[in-house]
Amino acid sequence: MAISFGSINTGLPKDIVNQLIEAERIPIQKMEGRKGKIVEKKKILTDLIGLVTKVREEVQKTQGAKNLRELKVETNNNFIAVDVDKNIAKPGSNQIEVLELAQKSTALSSGFPDKNEAYVGVGYIEYDTPNGDSREVYIDQENSTLEGIARVINSEESSGLSATVINDGSGSDRPFRLALSVSGTGDGNKAKFPYFYFIDGDYDLYLEHERPAANAKIKFNGFDIEYPTNKIDDLIPGVVIELKKAKAGEEFGINISEDVQAVALKINNFIESLNQVLTFIKKQNALDQSTDTSRTLGGDSVLQSLESRIRGMLFEDVITSQGYRRVGDLGVTFQRSGLLQIDTKRFENFLAKDFALVTEILVGHYDPQTKNKSPGFVDNVQRVVDTALRSPDGLLQSRGKTFQSNIDQIDRRISEKNRFLEQKEKNLKEKFSRLETTISKIKNQGAGLAAMGNQASSVTQLG
């Protein structure tokens, strides 16, 4: 009688090991699902940290009276350029008239038909510097053209002399000239240009025009003043004036004032950065029956704490030289939407009326008697922001560490489970391999026995 086995030795499915391992992987898949939700929460937290960091950047732009303050200048930009140091300059008005610009000692040579081919000859240029030193520039045959002379002069940086070749635009047959100038403007930088000493040239080289160095001349509030340069940095404290054009009889003002619009824009940007944080919190807390709070920060205590602290700042009193005030006095209020709003017109009017008080409300008040500075609204915001972002125990940073710790813990468990399954898969494959071999041997033995039984039947029949 034959012994019967499955069609594939053991009769088990070919992928039995894979099926067993996949069943074992179900807990890993669940852990990966939990990890994915935590990763999503951590990303949302990272976005919130980015918004709070932006608030800190706006704080830095407005922190302290010097950073908050902005000045504007009204003047005639055709004649002067004005640069104001807002930390030094003070509001005020002055009158100015640019009579003459400061100029260098310059000279223009005779004309030549070509700047690179016309032969000047061999020789030297001698000149006296403003300090009385005599200088000589030698020109050899190789550089005996207008361009060659300019190149030699400019190669000697310590000479104080510079040269360029120009086309005078006259349309004549000799339009190319050598232009010389001595560095430094003003009467104290006058240089003496002597004749050129050249021999065997195809054309005579000599100075045809000279202009001595001269001081800039202006009228300031009706008084005549001279300066050696066109850059004036000691006329008005904290103000640098660059003279650009002169015209006698053209008087105009330099009016410096507090730029209330620029300060208002800073505070608007500051409030907007806070609103971005509040809007973010509001969206996260917008829960309904379909909301999956396992993937969001909705209802998280971190959001509640941060929002509470931001709201508390608005109602926090600050000390000023005129008593206790609040930022709400400047037109900053909470709306029904839960966001902050600034009444820009009211704020600008307050600025124009009492800039010092606005500064104290926003960035604090310094008491000269106690030599202590009390915090303002911006300082209070910085305190909240720093507390939230402080590493490693800040409100947001701490929560971020918790999320990362949970992620790392799940990763370790997944890694351990994967190593266990790898070993288990290896063991199962070895066991089933041995089982297949054993069954195969048994089947072979069964086939042999069956064959022997058939032979015995044949012998019996023959007998």
C-alpha positions in Angstrom: 0.0 0.0 0.0 1.5 3.4 -1.0 2.1 6.2 1.5 0.5 9.6 0.4 2.0 13.2 1.2 1.2 16.7 0.1 2.0 17.8 -3.4 4.9 20.0 -2.1 6.5 17.7 0.4 5.0 19.2 3.6 1.8 20.3 1.8 2.2 23.8 3.3 2.1 27.0 1.2 5.4 28.0 -0.4 5.4 31.5 1.3 4.5 30.2 4.7 7.5 31.9 6.3 6.7 35.2 4.7 3.1 34.9 6.0 4.2 34.2 9.5 6.7 37.1 9.5 4.2 39.5 8.0 1.8 38.6 10.8 4.6 39.3 13.3 5.1 42.7 11.6 1.6 44.0 12.5 2.8 45.4 15.9 5.6 47.2 14.0 3.1 48.8 11.6 1.1 50.0 14.5 4.3 51.5 16.1 5.1 53.2 12.8 1.6 54.6 12.7 2.0 56.0 16.2 5.4 57.4 15.2 3.9 59.1 12.1 1.4 60.9 14.2 4.1 62.2 16.6 6.2 63.3 13.6 3.2 65.3 12.3 2.8 66.9 15.7 6.5 67.7 15.8 6.4 69.3 12.4 3.4 71.5 13.5 5.4 72.4 16.6 8.4 73.3 14.4 6.2 75.6 12.3 5.0 77.3 15.5 8.6 77.7 16.7 9.4 79.4 13.4 6.6 81.9 13.9 7.7 82.7 17.5 11.3 83.1 16.2 10.0 85.6 13.7 8.4 87.5 16.6 11.8 87.6 18.3 13.4 89.0 15.1 10.8 91.8 15.2 11.5 92.4 18.8 15.2 92.9 18.0 14.2 95.5 15.4 12.3 97.6 18.0 14.1 96.8 21.2 15.5 99.8 22.8 14.9 103.5 22.0 17.7 103.6 19.4 16.3 100.7 17.4 12.7 101.9 17.6 13.5 105.4 16.5 13.6 106.5 12.9 14.4 110.0 11.5 13.5 111.4 8.1 15.2 114.2 6.1 13.6 116.7 3.8 16.1 118.6 1.6 17.0 119.4 -2.0 18.5 116.1 -3.2 19.8 117.8 -6.4 22.4 119.7 -4.5 23.3 117.5 -1.5 22.9 113.9 -0.2 22.3 113.6 3.6 23.0 110.6 5.8 21.7 110.7 9.3 22.8 108.7 12.3 19.5 108.3 14.2 21.4 107.6 17.4 23.1 111.0 17.4 21.1 113.4 15.3 18.2 115.4 16.7 15.1 116.9 14.9 15.7 120.4 13.7 15.8 122.7 10.6 18.7 124.5 9.0 19.3 126.5 5.8 22.1 125.8 3.4 23.4 127.2 0.1 26.1 125.5 -1.9 28.3 128.3 -3.5 31.2 126.2 -4.8 32.3 122.6 -4.7 35.7 121.5 -3.5 38.0 120.5 -6.3 41.4 118.9 -6.9 44.5 120.4 -8.6 44.0 119.3 -12.3 45.7 120.0 -15.6 45.1 119.2 -19.2 47.8 118.7 -21.9 48.0 119.8 -25.4 46.2 117.7 -28.1 47.4 114.7 -30.0 45.9 112.9 -33.0 46.2 109.4 -31.5 46.5 108.1 -27.9 48.5 105.0 -28.7 50.5 105.9 -31.8 51.5 109.5 -31.6 55.1 109.7 -30.4 55.7 112.0 -27.5 59.4 111.6 -27.0 61.6 110.6 -24.1 61.8 112.7 -20.9 60.2 113.2 -17.6 57.4 115.0 -15.7 58.3 117.0 -12.6 55.8 118.4 -10.2 55.6 119.7 -6.6 53.2 118.0 -4.2 51.0 119.9 -1.8 53.5 119.3 1.0 56.3 120.8 -1.0 58.0 117.6 -2.1 59.3 117.5 -5.6 58.5 114.4 -7.7 59.7 113.2 -11.1 58.1 110.6 -13.3 60.4 109.3 -16.1 59.1 108.2 -19.5 61.2 105.9 -21.7 60.8 105.2 -25.4 58.6 102.2 -24.8 56.0 104.3 -23.0 56.3 107.4 -25.1 52.6 107.8 -26.0 49.7 109.4 -24.1 48.5 106.0 -23.0 52.0 104.9 -22.0 52.6 108.1 -19.9 49.2 107.6 -18.1 50.1 104.0 -17.5 53.5 104.9 -15.9 52.0 107.6 -13.8 49.2 105.4 -12.4 51.6 102.6 -11.6 53.3 104.7 -9.0 50.6 104.7 -6.2 52.7 106.7 -3.8 53.1 109.6 -6.2 49.7 111.1 -5.3 49.3 111.9 -9.0 46.8 110.2 -11.4 46.4 110.4 -15.1 43.9 109.5 -17.8 43.7 110.1 -21.6 40.5 111.8 -22.7 38.9 112.8 -26.0 37.9 116.4 -25.7 35.1 116.0 -28.2 36.2 119.1 -30.1 36.2 117.2 -33.5 39.7 118.6 -34.2 42.5 116.6 -35.7 44.2 116.5 -32.2 41.4 115.6 -29.8 43.4 113.4 -27.4 44.7 115.0 -24.2 46.4 113.8 -21.0 44.4 114.8 -17.9 46.3 115.0 -14.6 45.0 115.3 -11.1 46.4 115.3 -7.6 44.5 113.3 -4.9 42.8 115.4 -2.3 40.6 118.5 -2.6 40.8 121.9 -1.0 43.3 124.7 -0.7 45.6 122.6 1.4 46.1 120.2 -1.6 47.2 122.6 -4.3 49.9 121.2 -6.5 52.3 122.9 -8.9 52.4 121.4 -12.4 55.6 122.5 -14.3 56.3 122.1 -18.0 56.9 118.6 -19.4 60.5 117.8 -20.4 60.5 115.7 -23.6 62.8 115.5 -26.6 62.5 114.1 -30.1 58.7 113.9 -30.0 56.6 114.1 -33.1 54.3 116.6 -31.3 54.9 119.0 -28.4 53.6 117.9 -25.0 52.7 120.8 -22.7 50.1 121.9 -20.2 47.4 123.9 -22.0 45.0 124.2 -19.0 45.4 124.2 -15.2 42.9 124.4 -12.4 44.1 124.8 -8.8 42.6 122.9 -5.9 39.9 124.8 -4.0 37.8 124.5 -0.9 34.0 123.9 -1.0 32.1 127.1 -0.1 28.7 127.1 1.5 26.4 129.3 3.4 24.9 127.7 6.5 22.1 129.6 8.2 23.5 132.7 6.5 27.1 132.2 7.5 30.0 131.6 5.0 31.9 128.4 5.7 34.6 126.7 3.7 35.5 123.0 3.8 38.5 121.2 2.1 36.2 118.4 0.8 32.7 117.9 -0.5 31.9 115.6 2.5 30.9 117.5 5.6 30.5 115.5 8.8 30.9 118.1 11.6 28.4 120.7 10.7 25.3 119.1 12.2 25.8 116.4 15.0 25.0 113.0 13.6 24.6 114.2 10.0 26.9 113.7 7.0 26.4 116.1 4.1 27.7 115.2 0.6 27.8 118.2 -1.7 26.8 117.3 -5.2 26.1 120.6 -7.1 26.7 124.3 -6.5 24.5 127.2 -7.4 24.9 130.6 -5.8 21.6 132.1 -4.6 19.8 128.7 -4.4 19.1 128.4 -0.6 17.2 125.3 0.7 16.5 123.6 4.0 17.8 120.5 5.8 14.8 119.5 7.9 15.2 116.5 10.2 12.1 115.1 12.0 10.9 112.0 13.7 9.6 109.5 11.1 6.3 108.5 12.8 5.3 106.5 9.7 8.4 104.4 9.8 8.0 103.7 13.5 4.4 102.9 13.0 5.4 100.4 10.3 7.8 98.7 12.6 5.1 98.3 15.3 2.6 97.1 12.6 5.1 94.4 11.5 5.6 93.6 15.2 1.9 93.2 15.8 1.5 91.2 12.6 4.2 88.7 13.7 2.2 88.2 17.0 -1.0 87.8 15.0 0.6 85.0 12.9 1.3 83.1 16.1 -2.3 83.7 17.4 -3.8 82.7 14.0 -1.8 79.5 14.1 -3.0 78.7 17.6 -6.6 79.5 16.6 -6.5 77.1 13.6 -5.0 74.3 15.7 -7.7 74.7 18.3 -10.5 74.8 15.7 -11.8 71.3 16.7 -14.9 69.4 15.6 -16.1 65.8 15.5 -14.0 65.0 12.5 -10.7 66.4 14.0 -8.0 63.9 14.7 -6.3 65.4 17.7 -3.7 62.7 17.6 -2.2 64.4 14.5 -2.5 68.1 15.6 -1.7 70.3 18.6 -5.4 71.1 19.0 -6.2 71.5 22.7 -2.5 71.1 23.7 -1.5 72.8 26.9 1.5 74.3 25.2 -0.8 76.3 22.9 -3.1 77.4 25.8 -0.1 78.5 27.8 1.5 80.5 25.0 -1.8 82.2 24.0 -2.4 83.1 27.6 1.0 84.7 28.0 0.6 86.7 24.8 -2.8 88.0 26.0 -1.5 88.8 29.4 1.1 91.1 27.9 -1.5 93.3 26.4 -3.1 94.0 29.8 0.2 94.3 31.7 1.0 97.7 33.1 4.3 99.3 32.3 6.0 102.1 34.3 6.6 105.4 32.5 7.7 108.9 33.6 4.0 109.8 33.5 2.8 106.8 35.6 1.5 103.4 34.7 0.4 102.9 31.1 -0.6 100.0 28.8 0.1 99.4 25.1 -3.6 99.6 24.7 -3.3 103.3 25.3 -1.4 103.5 22.0 -4.3 101.9 20.0 -3.3 98.2 20.3 -6.3 96.1 21.2 -7.7 92.6 20.9 -10.5 92.0 18.4 -13.4 89.6 18.7 -11.5 87.4 16.3 -8.9 86.9 19.0 -6.3 88.8 17.0 -4.5 92.0 17.8 -5.2 95.2 15.9 -3.4 98.6 15.9 -5.2 101.8 15.3 -2.5 103.3 13.1 -3.9 106.8 13.0 -4.2 107.0 16.8 -0.7 105.5 17.1 0.9 108.1 14.8 -0.9 110.9 16.5 0.3 109.8 19.8 3.9 109.5 18.4 3.7 113.0 16.9 2.4 114.4 20.2 4.7 112.7 22.7 7.4 110.5 21.1 9.2 110.1 24.4 6.1 108.6 26.2 5.4 106.2 23.3 9.1 105.1 23.6 8.7 104.5 27.3 5.5 102.4 26.8 7.1 100.3 24.1 10.7 99.9 25.2 10.8 100.9 28.8 11.6 103.8 31.0 15.1 104.7 32.4 15.0 106.3 35.8 18.2 108.5 36.1 17.8 108.6 39.9 17.7 104.9 40.5 19.7 104.2 37.3 17.2 101.3 36.6 15.3 100.6 33.5 11.7 99.3 33.8 10.5 97.0 31.0 8.2 98.1 28.3 5.7 96.2 26.1 8.4 95.0 23.7 10.5 93.8 26.7 7.6 91.8 28.0 7.1 90.2 24.6 10.8 89.3 24.5 10.4 87.7 27.9 7.6 85.5 26.7 9.4 84.6 23.5 12.6 83.8 25.3 10.8 81.6 27.8 9.1 79.8 24.9 12.3 79.3 22.8 14.8 78.8 25.6 16.8 75.7 25.2 16.5 73.1 26.5 13.7 73.8 29.0 11.7 76.4 27.1 7.9 76.0 26.7 8.2 75.0 23.0 11.7 73.5 23.1 10.7 71.2 25.9 7.7 69.9 24.1 9.8 69.4 21.0 12.3 67.3 23.0 9.4 65.2 24.4 8.2 64.5 20.8 11.7 63.6 19.7 12.2 61.4 22.7 9.0 59.5 21.9 10.1 59.1 18.3 13.5 57.9 19.3 11.9 55.4 21.7 9.6 54.0 19.0 12.5 53.8 16.6 14.5 51.7 19.1 11.5 49.4 19.6 11.0 49.0 15.9 14.7 48.4 15.4 14.7 45.7 18.2 11.6 44.1 16.7 13.1 44.1 13.2 16.2 42.4 14.5 14.1 39.8 16.3 12.1 39.1 13.2 15.2 38.8 11.0 16.5 36.1 13.3 13.1 34.5 13.6 12.7 34.5 9.8 16.2 32.9 9.4 15.3 30.2 12.0 12.0 29.4 10.4 13.5 29.1 7.0 16.1 26.7 8.4 13.4 24.6 10.2 11.2 24.4 7.1 14.1 23.6 5.0 15.0 20.7 7.3 11.4 19.6 7.4 11.2 19.7 3.6 14.3 17.5 3.5 12.9 15.1 6.0 9.6 14.8 4.3 11.4 14.3 1.0 13.4 11.4 2.4 10.2 9.8 3.9 8.5 10.2 0.5 11.4 8.6 -1.2 11.4 5.7 1.3 7.6 5.3 0.8 8.0 5.1 -2.9 10.7 2.4 -2.4 8.4 0.4 -0.1 5.6 0.7 -2.6 7.9 -0.6 -5.3 8.9 -3.5 -3.2 5.3 -4.4 -2.5 4.5 -4.4 -6.2 7.4 -6.8 -6.8 6.2 -9.2 -4.1 2.7 -9.3 -5.7 4.2 -10.3 -9.0 6.2 -13.2 -7.4 3.1 -14.5 -5.6 1.2 -14.5 -8.9 4.0 -16.5 -10.6 3.9 -19.1 -7.8 
